[in-house]
Amino acid sequence: MQTPEQVLKRWWGYDGFRPMQREIIDSALQGRDTLAILPTGGGKSVCFQVPAMMKDGLALVVTPLIALMKDQVQNLEARGIKAIALHAGMSRHEVDLALNNAAYGECKFLYVSPERLGTQLFHSYLNELDINYIVVDEAHCISQWGYDFRPDYLQIGELRKTVSAPVIALTATATPKVAEDIAARLSPDPEHPSFTLLRSGFERPNLSYIVRECTDKAGTLLDICRGVDGSGIVYLRSRKRCEDVAALLSSQGVSASFYHAGLGPLGRSERQEAWKKGDIRVMVCTNAFGMGIDKPDVRFVVHWEPTDSLESYFQEAGRAGRDGKRSYAVLLWSASDFTHLRQMLDSSFPPLEYIEDIYQKIHIHAGIIYETGEGSTIRFDLEEFCRQNRLNASTVRNALRYLEQANHLSFTEDAEFPTRVRITAPRNTLYDTDLPHPQMIPLLEALMRGYPGIMSYSVPVDEEELAKACDATVPWLRQLLYQLSLERIINYIPADRSSLVYLHHDRMVPGNLDLNPERYAFLRGNAEARLEAMEAYLQDGSTCRSRQLLAYFGQEETEDCGSCDVCRARGSEDRARSALQRFVASHPGCSVADIKGFCDNPQNGMPQNAIEIYRRLLDEGII
């Protein structure tokens, strides 16, 4: 049997493991339920992929991140490892086909979005899937104490009653309370969880955390872009402001672009690749950007405004400096940001009466009558729904999120529906047909060769691969497909994006919907506590930033980092105190004017508050 190092070298080409990876792999190979807490960029995927490759069967990987799921499947397939993904936007036939391939096609990794776990079709295949590990990515999503609790994750606990494989749970952000809750909810015996907890140190010695209170955020951002070499990420909440800030940077000679969920899949893919290759230096984006992107040489991550939790901030800031070189995480804030965060908190928890009204309006919008609808998947245009009902989109989105938390429905935003094609013309007539363009022949050949079943039913196709196969651009490929549909040779359904609502039960009559007021109060209390922790972090200018973050995640034995804004200010003050004491000692009887002249001389490198430091030395009786 190969060693983990040999498997790592054969399939991934690496000579050795990063810190904590080998311990996690050893625990998994020994069959222990393992909870691993590794910081962003710590290499979590290797921790389950290596042990899964060392055992017969496949790893069932539960993850809520569709983009990350697709990225990992592509990476594994590129290494010759068979992997399959099940996610929102796939038809029942596609899911059935994927599960059949997973069960009988020598698949090693089956990636599943959490809402798929409770479906009848998935459970019908469970006995056929030889599962060697249950992998729970973003494991904090199962905890009611976590900042991103998702009820669909609770089905993993139910899954353990029928699947005897050990669990590998992974997260980058878990406080001690969240870690304890994860173990209890994933354990076969919640009262006596037997998880092995492996927590990596969260220190990032090469990452300088800087907090700046400022009114001119645009000017500060420009200073950062000009003062720090290399690529960067700028995070904002507003899609419109992303576009405005990217335009501002570009107008000042900084190579920048924007990225948010409102872009089409091709546009997002092109911008992401351009940034990864260095063609775009600074990506201005919402938090839709960054998940699963392993770009090691990000020199700075700037947050234009505070996030609503230290968990999300720590994860996003951690995308800087993964290559171990000096990098910067800069958080900008102003007094008005506090007010805005409080308003966002109120918006995140609309009244329960409002939430029930949204529940009813969704069913009316979809034409679903009382006591029907269980298991329905609805394509849901949030903006159109809000226009028709004269509602605020943000508040409706939060109402949907609470209905999801209360286990009445699942809500997926911006699900991608790939281009679908079915060849309707009989095979024996295809080559006798007078096609209007010569590129249509290699296109049809690529479709028949690459997509078994395309003559019988509609199948999703990869536009980029097809475009390469017939030497065309993607826009021209779409024109070819459209023309083939006009010739009645194929049925063509162009790629689309839509939000989805999946109904967990039949529509209930008003007054019968259980919205669990106790849970509502509990979740709001947790959100308020996380917001207060963020406010404390912004306002505490006396404790090392790194130590503040590490303490929040339960790491108490820490040292000052020496490079954050607090440590730098403290070091600057210490140097100023020593310099002032030496000057006074060497200039007996000097006047206040002499002291001021010394402090104002740029050659002496004194900080702006040097006179205040001098006064403190007088008050303390040191000089």
N, C-alpha and C positions, 0 to 999 in steps of 0.2 A: 504493500500500500504506500502511495506517495505521501510525503510529509506536506504540511501546509505551505512551507517555503517552495517546495517543488511545484505544487499546484499554482501558487502565485506566479512563479517564474514562467511556467508553461503557458498559462492562459492570459496573464496580464503583463508579463515581461518585467516585473519588478524583482529586485534582488532581496528586498527585506520589507518587513512590516513597519508601519508607523507605531508610535507609542499606544499601548493598550489594545491594539488590534489582535495580537497573538493571544493575549489572555482571554479575550472575548471568544475567539475561535476555539481555543482549548476547552472553555466551558461548554460551548455548544456541542463539540465533538464528544464530550463526556455525557451528553444527553440531559444537561441541566437547563431548566428554564433560566434565561439570562436577560437581564435588563442592562443595556449599555447606554451610558450618557456620555456622548462625545461632542465636543464643540463643532460648530460649522467648519467644514473643511477637514475634519478628522478622519475621513475615509470610512464612513459607516457601511457603504455598500459591500466593500471587500469582506467585512466582518460576517456577513451571511452568505455571500456568494462562494467564498472558498470552502467552508464546511459543506455547503450544499453540493458542490462538485465532488466532494470526497465520499458521498454516500449515494446509494441507489435511490431512485425516485426523484421527485421534484420538490422545490421549495415554493410554498404558497406565500406570496408577498402582498400584504395589504398596505396600500398607500392611497392617500386622497389626492395626490398630485399627478394629474393626467400627463402634463408635459414631462415631468420627471420619469413617469412610467414609460412613456414612449421613448425617451432618450436612453434609458437603461436597456430597454428591449433592443433598440438599434445597436447599442454598444456591444451587447452580448452576442447578437447575431453576427456582427462584424468580426467577432473573435471565434466564430464557428460554434457557438453555444446556442441551442434552440431555446427561445423564450417567447411567451405569448402574453398579450395584455387583454383584459376585459375592463371596459370602462363605459361611462355614460355616452350615449349617442350611437351605440351599436344595436342593431336589430336583434330580435330573438334568434333568427336564423344564424346570424354572424356569431352570436354568443354560443349557440349550440355547436356550430362548426369548430369554434376555438376550443371549447371544452373537450370535444371529441379528439381534436389534435393533441391537446394536453394529456388526455388519458391514454391514447394509443400511439402517439407519435414521437416518443423518446424526448419529450420536453423536459428541460431541467428547471425552468422558472416560469411560474404562472403568476403574473401581476394582476391584482384584482382591486378595483375601487370598493370601498367599504359597503356601499349600498347594494352591491351585487351579492354579498354574502347571504342575505336573507331570502333570495329568490328561490322559487321552487326548482327552476331549471338547474341552478348551481348545486342545490342539495341532491338532485337526482344523479349527479356525477360523482358525489363525494366518495362513494365506495369504489369507484373506478380510478380515482386519483391516488397514486402512491406518494403520499406527502411525507417528506423526510423532515421538514421544518415548517413551522408557521412563523413567518417573519412579519413583525408589526413595525412599519416605518412611521415616523412622526407619532410615536407611541403616546405622547402627551395628549393626543386627541381623544383618548379613552377616559381621561380623568376629568371629573366634574370640577376639580380645582384648577385645571389647566386653562390657559388663555384661549384655546381653540378647541373646546370640547365639541365632539361630534357623536351624536347618539348611535349612528350606524356602526361605530367602532365597538359598541357593547355586544354586537353579535359575535365578535371574536370569542368572548367568554362562552357563548352558547356552542360555538364551533368546537371548543375543546372537549365538550361532552361526547362528541362522536369521532374526533380525530385525536389519536394518541401521540402525535408528534410533539417534540419539545418546541418551546417558543423562543425566538430571538427578538426582543423588543429594543428599538433604537430611537433615541431622540437627542436633540442638541440642547434642549431647554427644559429642564425639570427641576423645580425646587424640591427640597426633601419631602414636603407634603404631597406633591404631585407624584414623585417616585414611589412613595408608599401606596398611593391610590392605584397607580398603574399595576403594580405587583398584585394587589388584591383583586383587581378586576380581570386580570388575565390568568389568575391561578385557578386550578380545578377546585381548590378549597379556599375560598376568599377569606375565611376566618384564620387560616394558617398558611399564608402564601410562602412558597419555598423558592423564591427567585434568588439567583445570584446577582447582586448588584455590583456592576463594575463602572466606576465613575472616573473619567479622565480629569486631570487638572484642567481648569478652564483658563489658566494664565496664557496670555498671548504676549510674550515679552517684546516682540517686534511691533506690536500695535499700540500706537499712542491714542488714548481716548481724550478728546478735547471738547469741552462744552463752552459755547460762546453766547452770551446774551447780546443781541445786536438788533438795531432797527434797520440797518442797510444790509439785508441778507444777500441781495444781488452783488453788491460791492465785495462783501466778504467771500462769496463763492468765487468771484473772479480772481481775487487775491490768492485763494487756495489753488485754483487751476493754474495760475501763473507761477506760483511759488513751489508747487510740488510736481515733479516730473512723472510721466507714466499715465496709465489709464485710470479712470475713476467712474464711480456710480453716484448719482444724486437722486435721493428718494423724496418724493412728494406724494400727497394723498390725491390731489386733483389732476385728472387727465388733462384738462385745459391748461393748467399751470405748467404741467410737464412740457407741453408744446411751447408755451411762452418762454420758459426758462431756457429750453434748448435753442430757441431762436435768438435769445439774448446772448448766450455764449457764442453761438455761431457768428453773430454780428460783431463780436469783439475778438474774432480770430481764433476761437477755441473750437476744435473739431468736435461737434456734439450732435446727437440726435435724440429722439424721444421714443419711449416704448410704454404702451399700456394695453389693457385688454380690449380696447376699442379698435385696435388695428386688426386687419385680417391675418390669417395664419401665415400666408406667404410673406407679408410685410414684416411681421414679427420675426420670422425665421431669417430673413435677409438682414435685418438690423442686428439681430443677435450674432450672426456669423461675422458681419462686418466689424462689430465691436470686439469679438473674440480674436479676430485676425489683426486688430489694431488699425483698421481703416477708419473706424470711429474711435475717438479717444475717450469721450465722456458720454455715458448713457444717462439721460434724465428720464426717470421712470417712476411708476407706481410699484407697489410690492408684487405686481404680477411678474416682474423681472427678477431673475437671480436664482430661483430654485433649481438646483441640480447643475448649475453652470460652474464648472471647475476651471476658472481662469486664475492661474496662480499669481499673476503679476499686477493685481489691482493695487494701486498705490494709495488711493483714498476713497472712502465712502462718506458722503456728506448727507446728513438728514436736514432737509430744509425746515422741518418742524418736528417736534417731539412725536414719538409713537404713543399708542395708548397703553403700552406695557413694556417693561424691561426685557421680557422674553423676546418679543418681536424685534426690539432694538438690538439686542445682543446677537441675534441670529443674522440680521441684515448687516450690521457693522462688521461681523466676523467674515464677510466675504472679501475683506481687504487683507492683503499680505499673506496669502496662503503659501507663498514661496519662502517665508521666513525672513524677508527683508523688511526694513523699516517702512511702515505704512501708517496711515492716519484715519481715525474714525471721528468725524467732526459732527457735533450736534448743535444746530443753531436754534435759538428760541428767543421769543419776546414775551412781554407780559400778556399780550392779547392771546397768545397760544394757550395759556391756561384756561381762559374763558372759552376758547373754541373747543378744547378737549372736554370741558364740562358739558358743553352743548352737545358734543358728539355722544357722550355717555347717555344723556337724556334721550337723544334720538335713537340710540341703540336699544333702548328698552321702552318702546311705546306702550301705552296703557293696554291692559289685557282685553278690554272691550274693543279696542281698535284691532287687536290681533285676531279676535274672533270674527270681526267684520271682514277682514281681509280673507280669512279662511273661506267664508261664504262667497265672497265676490270672486275668488279664484274658480270655484265650482260653477258659478253662474257664467263666468267668462268662457269656461270650457264646455258649457251645455250639459253639465252633469247634475242629475236630479238626486233627491234624497235617497239614501240607502242603496246607492250604486257607486261605482268608480274605483273600488279597491283594486290595486295593482296597475292602475292606468298611468301611463307616462304622457305628460302634456307638454307640447312645445309652447313655451311661455315667453312672449315678448314683453318684458317688464316695462319698457318705455311706452309701448302702445297701451298696455293695461292701465298705466298711470294716467295717460292722456284721456282715455275713455272714462275713467272714474274720477278725474281731477284730483289725483293723489300725488304726494311727494315720493319720488323714486327711492330715496335713501331710507325713508321711514318704512316704506313697503318692504324693501329688502331686509330690513332688520326684523320686521314682523314675520317674514318668511323664515329667517334664521331661528326665531324663537319657536315657530311651529315645527321646525326641524328638530330643535332641542327637545320639544315636548313629544317627539316621535309620531307626529301626525302626517308628515310628508318629508321628502328629500328634495332639496333645491340645488341644482347644478347650474352655475352661470357659464355662459360662453362655451357650451359644449360644441365640439367640432363634428360636423357631418361630412365625411369625405365624398369626393366625386364617386358616383355609382354608374356602372355601365352594364347593360345586358345586350349581347348580340342576338338580334331577332331574326336576321336573314339566315336561311339554311346554309350549313357549311359548304355544301356542294355548289351553291350558286355564288359564293363570295368572290371567287376568282373570275367568274364570268361576267360580273357586274362592271359596267363602265364607270369607274370611280372618277370624280372630278379633280382629284389631286393625287400625284404620285406618292406623296408621303403617307397616304391613307393605307397603302398596302403593308408597309412595315409596322404601322400602328396597329392594324388588325392582327397581324402575326404576333406582335408583342402581347396583345390582349389575350389571344387564344393560348399562347405559350405560358404566360405568367399567371393566368387566373383560371384554374380548373372550375368548371361549372358555369362559366360566363355565358354559355349557350343556353343554359337552363333557367338561370335566375340572375337578378341584379346583384353585382358584387362591388365592394369598395375598391378603388384603384388608387395607386400612388402616382400623382400627376408628374412629379419630378422624375421618377424612374421611367415613366412612359415617354416623357419628353426627350430624355437621353436616348432611349431605344430607337426613336424615329428621327433623331437629329433635329429637334425643334425646341423652341422656347415654350415655357408653360403657357403664356397667353396664346401663342399660335396653336398649341396642342388643343386648347379649349375651343378654338375656332374649328379645328379639324373634327373634334368630337361633335360639335354643334352641327356641322355640315353633314356628317354621317347620320345624325339623327333626322335631318331633313330628307335624306335619301332613304329613310326607313330601313337602314341597316342595323342601327343600334337604338336602344332606349338610353337616354343620357340625362342624368340628374346631377346638375352642377353642385360643387361643394357649397356648404352652407354652415352658418353658425347660429346657435339658438340657445337660450336658457331652457332648462327642463325642470318640470315639477313631477315627482313620482308620488302617487297617493298611497299611503300605507293602509287605508281602510275606506269603507263606504262613507259617503257624505253624511254628516250628522245634522240633525235639526238644531236650530239655534237654542242655546242653553244647555245642550248635552255635551259640548266639547270640553274635555278636561285639559285645562291649561296650567294646572298645578301651581297655584299662587306661591306656595312655599318654595318651590324650585326657582320661580321667577325672582323672588326676594333674595334667595341664596346666590344666584348667578349675578344679580346686580351688585350685591355686596362684594363678591369676588372682583368684579370689574372695577368697583370703586377703590378697593385695596390696591389693585395693580396700578391704577392711575395715581394714587397717592404715592406709591413707591417711585413712579417716574418723576413726579413733582419733587420728591425729596432728593432724587439723584441730580436733578437740574440745579437745585438750590444749595446743595451741600458743597461749599467751596473749600472745606477744610480737610476732607478725607480723600485719599487717593482714589481716582475714578475706578481703577481696576479692582481695588479692594472693596469698593462699594458693590460692584457687579458680582464679584466672587462671593461676597457675604450673602447677597440675595439668593444665590443658587446653592447656599449651604456650605461653602468652602471657607472655613474660618481661619485656618493657619496660612496666612498670606503676608506678603511684604509689599511695601510701597514700590510701584513700578518704576518711578524715577523719570517717566517720560510724559505723563498726562499733564493737563494744564494745571492741576492742583500741585503736583510734585514739582513742576517747573517753577511755578510761582513761589513755592516754599524754598526751593534751591536758590532762586534769585534773591529772595529776602535774606537768606542766610549769608549769601555772598555780600550783599549790601551792608548787613550789620557788621561783618568782619572788616569790610573796607572802611566804614565810618569810624569804627573803633581804632583802626590803625592810623587814620588821618588825624583824629583828635589827639591820639597819643604822640604823634610826631609833630603836632602844631599846638603846643601849649598856649592857652589864652586866645585861641582863634574865635572869631565872632560868628554870629549866625549867618552874616553875609558871606564869610569865608566858606562855611558849610554849604550854603546854597550854591556858591560858585563851583565847589567841588562836585556837587550832585549834578549840576547842569552841564558840566564839561563832558561831551560825548566820548572823549577818549577814556574816561573812567568807567563806562559801561554801566552806569547806575540806572535802576528802574525808575519809572515815572513817579512812583510813590515814595521816593527815597527820603523826602523831607518828613513824611509821616513816620517812616521807620526811625529816623533820627529822633523824632519826638518820643516815640515809644522807648527808645534807649534811654532818653533822659528820665522819663516817668519810672522806668524800672531801676534807675540809679546806676546803670552800667557805665554811663559816661556823664 
